[in-house]
Amino acid sequence: MGKYKTRTAWTTATDNELLAKFRQLAAETRIPAARLLDEAIEDLLVKYNVITKEEKKNP
């Protein structure tokens, strides 16, 4: 696998039903899964006051 300049590959285990719905969302919206994950992680970081809404890069 090639090297990324601004991204890091990582592995995790996910609830089967959540993953199926996530993949369906990515397919239906035609938004790449990586972009959806970035947005979800940013939302969690805002929720737990790790970053501010203004620091978010994704909508």
CORRAKA-V335664 format. One record per residue. PSI is psi as a letter, one per 40 degrees, with the letter a starting at -180 (none if undefined). NEAR is the number of other C-alpha atoms within 8 Angstrom. Layout:
psi & near
PSI & NEAR
PSI & NEAR
This chain:
psi & near
i & 2
i & 3
i & 4
i & 6
d & 4
e & 4
i & 5
h & 5
h & 4
i & 4
i & 4
i & 4
h & 4
i & 6
h & 6
d & 6
d & 6
d & 8
d & 9
d & 8
d & 8
d & 9
d & 9
d & 8
d & 9
d & 12
d & 8
d & 6
e & 6
f & 7
h & 8
i & 7
d & 9
d & 6
d & 8
d & 10
d & 8
d & 9
d & 10
d & 8
d & 8
d & 11
d & 8
d & 8
d & 10
d & 11
d & 7
e & 7
f & 7
d & 7
i & 10
i & 8
d & 6
d & 4
e & 6
i & 9
d & 4
i & 6
none & 4
